[in-house]
């Protein structure tokens, strides 16, 4: 109990994660006759007073009532202040155990971050058409690589392990987040191990999108049952084509 929890908030205007005040790990010991949660934050097994909770952690009596109605005695909770309507992430850093994690790379579709420029320049086969709008200086522009059925622009090639496999590596876990959906899998280590992810262009509600969406691929090497580290890469996938 009492362990600080690192907190970050994503500021879209700045395009980066902004550090916030740390949260804290606390334990629900019980509930008072008035419906307030009894909290242990320093790990001594004794409920901390309301004044300590309010002064040191900003936990007001109303929050104690909400905690009592949400969690059960014995539950351990990560708690932090949410002061703005940014996406928040409560996450600990990682340490490398047993050596250097295997190298990895995410190759995105042409035109996206992580794209293989040489491959794209040699293999691109796109038909273009431009139609003028009468009475205006504007045009409608069409490219076949933006059509809904163009699957190559919705593909990621994720390199999980390069030609050298660390001796302590036991498993590689892969997690891909795109358009509100999550895909995951586990792989046994092997030299030059890679995975090709093909997105169907649909969001979390299984509806088709007509835009570009960012995809994040997280690779977690594991050794001896311990997570050795985390490598995250992002790319951009096409949701579908349209005239513009």
C-alpha positions as CSV (number, residue, x, y, z in Angstrom):
1,X,0.0,0.0,0.0
2,X,1.1,3.6,-0.5
3,X,3.1,2.8,-3.7
4,X,3.0,5.8,-6.1
5,X,1.3,5.1,-9.4
6,X,2.8,7.0,-12.4
7,X,0.1,8.9,-14.3
8,X,0.1,10.5,-17.8
9,X,-2.5,12.4,-19.7
10,X,-2.6,12.6,-23.5
11,X,-2.8,16.2,-24.8
12,X,-4.0,16.1,-28.4
13,X,-3.2,19.7,-29.0
14,X,0.5,19.1,-28.1
15,X,0.4,15.6,-29.6
16,X,2.2,14.1,-26.6
17,X,1.7,12.5,-23.2
18,X,1.9,15.0,-20.3
19,X,3.1,13.8,-16.8
20,X,0.5,14.3,-14.0
21,X,0.7,14.0,-10.2
22,X,1.3,10.4,-9.1
23,X,-1.6,8.3,-7.9
24,X,-1.4,5.9,-5.0
25,X,-2.3,2.2,-4.3
26,X,-4.8,1.9,-1.5
27,X,-6.8,-0.9,0.2
28,X,-10.4,-1.0,1.2
29,X,-10.5,-2.3,4.8
30,X,-14.2,-2.0,5.4
31,X,-17.2,0.3,5.5
32,X,-18.4,2.6,8.4
33,X,-22.0,2.6,9.6
34,X,-22.4,5.9,7.7
35,X,-21.4,4.2,4.4
36,X,-17.9,5.5,4.0
37,X,-15.0,3.3,3.0
38,X,-12.2,2.7,5.5
39,X,-8.9,3.1,3.6
40,X,-5.4,1.9,4.4
41,X,-2.8,3.8,2.3
42,X,0.4,3.3,4.3
43,X,0.1,-0.5,4.6
44,X,-0.1,-0.7,8.4
45,X,-3.5,-2.4,8.3
46,X,-5.2,0.5,10.1
47,X,-7.7,2.8,8.5
48,X,-6.4,6.3,7.9
49,X,-8.4,9.2,9.3
50,X,-10.5,11.4,7.1
51,X,-8.3,14.4,7.7
52,X,-5.2,12.5,6.6
53,X,-7.0,11.3,3.5
54,X,-8.2,14.8,2.6
55,X,-5.0,16.7,3.3
56,X,-2.5,14.3,1.9
57,X,-4.4,12.7,-1.0
58,X,-7.5,14.9,-1.7
59,X,-9.9,12.1,-0.8
60,X,-13.1,13.8,0.3
61,X,-15.9,12.1,2.3
62,X,-18.1,11.9,-0.8
63,X,-15.4,9.9,-2.6
64,X,-15.3,7.5,0.4
65,X,-19.0,6.9,0.0
66,X,-18.4,6.2,-3.7
67,X,-15.6,3.8,-3.0
68,X,-17.7,1.9,-0.5
69,X,-20.4,1.4,-3.1
70,X,-18.0,0.4,-5.9
71,X,-15.5,-1.9,-4.2
72,X,-15.5,-4.7,-1.6
73,X,-13.5,-4.9,1.6
74,X,-10.1,-6.3,0.8
75,X,-9.9,-4.8,-2.7
76,X,-6.7,-3.0,-3.7
77,X,-7.3,0.1,-5.9
78,X,-5.1,2.4,-7.9
79,X,-6.4,5.9,-7.2
80,X,-5.5,9.2,-8.9
81,X,-7.0,12.6,-9.5
82,X,-8.7,13.2,-12.8
83,X,-8.8,16.9,-13.3
84,X,-9.1,17.3,-17.1
85,X,-11.0,15.5,-19.8
86,X,-7.8,14.0,-21.4
87,X,-7.2,10.3,-21.9
88,X,-5.4,9.1,-18.8
89,X,-2.9,6.2,-18.5
90,X,-1.9,4.7,-15.1
91,X,1.1,2.6,-15.9
92,X,4.4,1.5,-14.4
93,X,7.7,1.5,-16.4
94,X,9.5,-1.7,-17.1
95,X,12.9,-3.1,-16.5
96,X,14.9,-5.4,-18.6
97,X,15.6,-8.8,-16.9
98,X,18.1,-11.3,-18.3
99,X,19.6,-9.2,-21.1
100,X,18.6,-7.1,-24.0
101,X,15.1,-7.6,-25.6
102,X,15.1,-8.8,-29.2
103,X,14.9,-6.1,-31.8
104,X,11.6,-5.5,-33.5
105,X,10.0,-3.3,-36.2
106,X,6.6,-2.4,-37.5
107,X,6.3,-1.8,-41.2
108,X,3.1,0.1,-42.1
109,X,1.3,0.6,-45.5
110,X,2.7,3.0,-48.1
111,X,2.3,6.6,-47.0
112,X,2.1,5.7,-43.3
113,X,4.7,6.1,-40.6
114,X,6.8,2.9,-40.6
115,X,6.3,2.3,-44.3
116,X,9.0,0.5,-46.2
117,X,9.9,3.3,-48.7
118,X,11.8,1.0,-51.0
119,X,9.0,-1.5,-51.2
120,X,6.4,1.2,-51.8
121,X,8.4,2.9,-54.5
122,X,8.8,-0.4,-56.4
123,X,5.4,-1.9,-55.9
124,X,2.9,1.0,-56.0
125,X,0.4,0.4,-58.7
126,X,-2.3,3.1,-58.3
127,X,-4.7,4.5,-60.8
128,X,-5.6,8.2,-60.5
129,X,-8.4,10.3,-61.9
130,X,-9.2,14.0,-61.6
131,X,-12.6,15.5,-62.5
132,X,-13.1,19.3,-62.5
133,X,-16.2,20.8,-60.9
134,X,-17.9,23.1,-63.4
135,X,-18.0,26.7,-62.3
136,X,-15.4,26.3,-59.6
137,X,-11.7,26.0,-59.2
138,X,-12.1,22.7,-57.4
139,X,-11.6,19.1,-58.6
140,X,-12.6,15.7,-57.4
141,X,-9.6,13.4,-57.1
142,X,-9.7,9.6,-57.1
143,X,-6.9,7.1,-56.3
144,X,-7.5,3.4,-56.4
145,X,-5.3,2.8,-53.4
146,X,-8.0,4.6,-51.3
147,X,-10.9,2.4,-52.3
148,X,-12.7,0.3,-49.7
149,X,-11.5,-2.9,-51.1
150,X,-7.8,-1.9,-51.2
151,X,-6.5,-4.2,-48.5
152,X,-2.8,-3.5,-48.8
153,X,-3.3,-0.1,-47.1
154,X,-4.8,-1.9,-44.1
155,X,-1.9,-4.2,-43.4
156,X,0.9,-4.1,-40.9
157,X,4.0,-6.4,-41.0
158,X,5.2,-6.7,-37.4
159,X,8.7,-8.1,-36.8
160,X,8.7,-9.8,-33.4
161,X,12.2,-11.2,-33.3
162,X,15.2,-10.5,-35.6
163,X,17.8,-13.0,-36.6
164,X,19.3,-13.3,-33.1
165,X,17.0,-15.0,-30.5
166,X,18.0,-14.3,-26.8
167,X,18.6,-17.5,-24.9
168,X,16.3,-16.4,-22.1
169,X,13.4,-15.5,-24.3
170,X,10.4,-17.8,-23.7
171,X,7.4,-16.1,-25.4
172,X,6.5,-12.9,-27.3
173,X,3.0,-11.4,-26.6
174,X,1.6,-9.1,-29.3
175,X,-1.2,-6.6,-28.8
176,X,-2.7,-4.4,-31.6
177,X,-5.1,-1.5,-31.0
178,X,-6.9,0.1,-33.9
179,X,-10.2,2.0,-34.2
180,X,-11.4,0.9,-30.7
181,X,-10.6,-2.8,-31.3
182,X,-7.9,-4.9,-29.7
183,X,-6.3,-8.0,-31.2
184,X,-3.8,-10.1,-29.3
185,X,-1.7,-13.3,-29.7
186,X,1.3,-15.1,-28.3
187,X,4.2,-16.6,-30.2
188,X,7.0,-19.0,-29.4
189,X,10.4,-17.4,-30.1
190,X,12.1,-18.1,-33.5
191,X,14.6,-16.3,-35.6
192,X,13.2,-13.7,-38.0
193,X,9.8,-14.2,-36.5
194,X,7.1,-11.8,-37.9
195,X,3.4,-11.4,-38.0
196,X,1.2,-9.9,-40.7
197,X,-1.9,-8.1,-39.4
198,X,-4.7,-7.5,-41.8
199,X,-7.4,-5.0,-40.6
200,X,-10.9,-5.2,-42.1
201,X,-11.4,-1.5,-41.8
202,X,-14.1,-1.7,-39.1
203,X,-14.4,0.0,-35.7
204,X,-15.4,-1.3,-32.3
205,X,-19.0,-1.4,-33.4
206,X,-18.1,-3.4,-36.5
207,X,-19.1,-0.5,-38.7
208,X,-16.9,0.6,-41.7
209,X,-14.8,3.7,-41.4
210,X,-14.1,6.2,-44.2
211,X,-10.9,7.8,-42.8
212,X,-7.4,6.9,-41.7
213,X,-6.9,5.3,-38.3
214,X,-3.8,5.0,-36.1
215,X,-2.8,1.5,-35.1
216,X,-0.6,0.8,-32.1
217,X,1.3,-2.5,-31.9
218,X,2.8,-3.5,-28.5
219,X,5.3,-6.4,-28.3
220,X,6.1,-7.9,-24.9
221,X,9.0,-10.3,-24.6
222,X,8.8,-12.7,-21.6
223,X,11.4,-14.8,-19.9
224,X,11.1,-17.1,-17.0
225,X,7.5,-16.0,-16.4
226,X,8.7,-12.4,-16.0
227,X,7.8,-9.6,-18.4
228,X,11.1,-8.4,-19.8
229,X,10.0,-5.2,-21.4
230,X,7.6,-3.6,-23.8
231,X,8.2,-2.2,-27.2
232,X,5.4,-0.1,-28.8
233,X,5.2,1.2,-32.3
234,X,2.5,3.1,-34.2
235,X,1.5,3.3,-37.8
236,X,-1.4,4.6,-39.8
237,X,-3.9,2.4,-41.6
238,X,-6.4,3.4,-44.3
239,X,-10.1,2.9,-43.4
240,X,-11.4,3.2,-46.9
241,X,-11.4,5.3,-50.0
242,X,-13.4,8.3,-51.1
243,X,-13.4,11.2,-53.5
244,X,-11.9,14.3,-52.0
